[in-house]
Amino acid sequence: MNINLVGAAEQNTSKAVLSNVYAINLLDFHGIMPKMLVKQGAEVKAGEPLFYSKDNQDMLFASPVSGELIDITRGARRKILTIKILADKTQDYLEHPKMRPDADSEEIKSLLLKSGCWPFIRQRPYDRVADPTATPKAIFISAYVTAPLVADVDYTLKGKEEELQAALTALSKLTPGKVHVSVGKGSNSPFNKLEDIELHKVSGPHPAGLVGTQINKLDPINKGEVVWTITPQDLVIIGELLLTGRFNAQRTVALAGSAVKSPKYFTTKIGAEIATFLYASGVKDENFRVINGDVLTGKKTSPDGYLGFYNNTVSVIPEGDDYEFFGWNKPVFDKISATRALTFSWLQPNKKYDLDTNINGEHRAFVVTGMYEEVFPLDIYPLQLLKACMVKDLDEMEQLGLYEVIPEDFSLTEFICISKQPHQQIIREGLDLLQKEIG
Amino acid sequence: MSNKRLTIKKRLHILKHRYRGKKMAPAFNAFHTFLFSPDETTHNGSHIRAADDLKRTMNTVILALIPVLLFSFFNTGYQHYSAINGFPDNFAVMDHFLTWDNFWLGFVQVMPLVIVSYGVGLLIEFIFAIIKGHEVEEGYLVTGMLVPLIVPVDTPLWMLAVAVVFGVIIGKEVFGGTGMNILNPALTIRAFLFFAYPTWMSGDKVWVHGAVDRAGTADAISGETVLGYLAQNNASEFSYSVSDMFFGFIPGSVGETSAFLILLGGLFLIFSKIASWRIMVSAVAGSLVMGLIFNGVVDAGWIGEGSTFYGLMSFDFWKHLLVGGLAFGIVYMATDPVTGSQTNRGKWIYGFLIGFISVMIRVFNPAYPEGVFLAILLMNVFAPTIDHYVVRGNIRRRMKRLKQATIFPKSTDEKAKELKVETL
């Protein structure tokens, strides 16, 4: 089910105003316990490690820019939330040795770990930064975009073939299996001519572009297996590291959504303040929501928030904190629906909608059945898996395939859910429990 | 106009905040959300949500029931006056059926059933919501409409009230409310009535308004259902044509008679994607198969005309769908998502067995020639078991995959492979 929204970014890239302050948000690294390497007030170079993971001391997390570490905000029990860096006028990079094309897997792994590029690699099960000690049975990359308003990687990665190839060749040495890359069928993707990969031409509506859908259809994860995933735009950063020896946090980001006056692309850096490019495009109203990522899976932030570590899209949509007169029974023409219960989005499948953040109803127990399956192509029973997670039945969670999915895979079922249940949160909590109990 | 509406909205908003955390908040919110869908926004996860909620879903089912309810007004009057004056010769719908007299008599008889059903049921829902501190849930909106449509028209109101109290509390609330119940609440209510007050639920006096009151007097009237005639092997005594049965000009429970309008309602529910077409199709198939088996038994000469079951067994298999509550049960009650099978494969089995067992009970139950409500209640109980085995199939497939798991080595195949993902 494709969700067509107003405000897709126009293919026109501007350079964002330089951000004064950059921030690394620790909530981007679910499950990582950070241990700081530099103190407040210290000067760091771009690519210099800021902290490491307590679980694996080799896994370093780098600063996106050179500058002064000005603030470490902490939450409850002194948990580190964000690390802020005041950027220098001229950027100074930490230099790593360039990687030879014939480097072996240990050399590649060690460079990725110490350069701060490792966290770009994520793993299933459990949806977290990949465990460097595990051997993945395959690596999956989706360059087919079906989620609403998300940056078109065919556009943003144009001309980056060299970096992509370097990264893919290096990654292919980290797995005994294949590196699967999915591109849109008939698209002009920069991946089309690259080597050391297994190329798939994917077609179909959302969630065909989600890497989880592709894994399930191509080579599903079995119990005990590990699969790594990485987004195409992060391959560029890895590729540049291999070719130049520098961690360059630059990224092309789509600013999209119906609350943006002229949605388009910006080049900026990981951790940049969102206001540095948000107001350049103009916002329509006072009452809007800024989302780090896409509207189905992103994290709520604000104009003075910072671009997330994994995000290549910032979505801005109107808040829906208003009542609607007889909202439950009058015919609906201006919202998307998976049913035809006096909802008429089925009449115009190509119409673009301006959706706000209203929940459009009230939270209820699961009642309707058979709806999720229509938008959930994985060979998994979605309702049964959600219920197993809610009642914390570990055996059932495992048997029904929880280790195959991440919250993102349930974003569309959450969107259409008539009972307005928080599917992604249920799956997240289920994964955390499964990992804690089984490991 | 818009100014006034704004102030109502604002006033209700202020009241909502005043009631927040108070005991009566669920009761207030029930009325508030009836007028205005709430201002609640998403947090994390999916920031946008589709237009439908449970209220809209339930409302769609009610819309599909409205034609049936309106038809029942006319049919109640038509059956009553026809029982007194005799069925009209040269029956014309406009002259004899869609008349003001028929409508008014039916309205006066049926509306009290609707009002009592909703009044008592919603009162209990409100009380439980306030005691348990959760919102008033929408489940009863459909149940409350179904109940008056599946009882005989002269069911005493106090009886209906008692049955609703029983059905809502024992059938639903003790399990935790909407979405948690095992048995369909409307059918629990119907079953309670059937077992507690059987004389009011069967025989030839209950299906036509006035027949009970007039029994034993000089003005006595009666109206037997088609199934009733068949069960007594009196097939020759009724004069209903196939078109009478299809359009519903026959005696029966208030809303069950018009197979035509039920078919339209069913098509509407399938089109709007609210009810499961799998259950409906398989239930129809199940009833046809059972009917065919019985027809076959008669054709093979295994039972003779003297048999108790001859009347119902020899009834053309497809006509079972036109008489009694089978069509109504299949469209509006078997498709209840909470008590039915929840997996798509399970729905095929569940629906098929409902149709199959309905016709079976119909034929073999000597006391009461109708089986659909018992069949659905029985399958409600078995639905979790059906789902269990369907889901086991998925689990077994996953375990089999694990046993065969290999790492696919890097391929030398240069050609790109195509993957087509098909969803909505």
Interface residues (C-beta under 8 A of the other chain):
Chain A: M1 I3 L5 K137 A138 S172 P176 G177 K178 S182 K185 N192 D196 E198 L199 H200 K201 V202 S203 G204 P205 H206 P207 A208 T213 Q214 K217 L218 D219 P220 N222 K223 G224 E225 R289 I291 V295 L296 T297 G298 K299 K300 S315 I317 E319 G320 D321 D322 Y323 E324 F325 F326 G327 W328 N329 V332 K335 I336 S337 A338 T339 R340 A341 L342 T343 S345 L355 D356 T357 N358 I359 N360 G361 E362 R364 A365 F366 V367 V368 T369 G370 M371 E373 E374 V375 F376 P377 D379 I380 Y381 L383 Q384 Q399 L400 G401 P407 S411 E414 F415 I416 C417 I418 S419 K420 P422 H423 Q424 Q425
Chain B: R5 K9 L12 H13 T33 F34 L35 F36 S37 P38 D39 E40 T41 T42 H43 N44 G45 S46 H47 I48 R49 A50 A51 D52 D53 L54 K55 R56 T57 N59 T60 L63 E135 E137 E138 G139 G176 G177 T178 G179 M180 F271 S272 K273 I274 S276 R278 P337 V338 G340 Q342 T343 N344 K347 D387 V391 N394 I395 R397 R398 R401 L402 A405 I407 F408 P409 K410 S411 A416 K417 E418 L419 K420 V421 E422 T423 L424
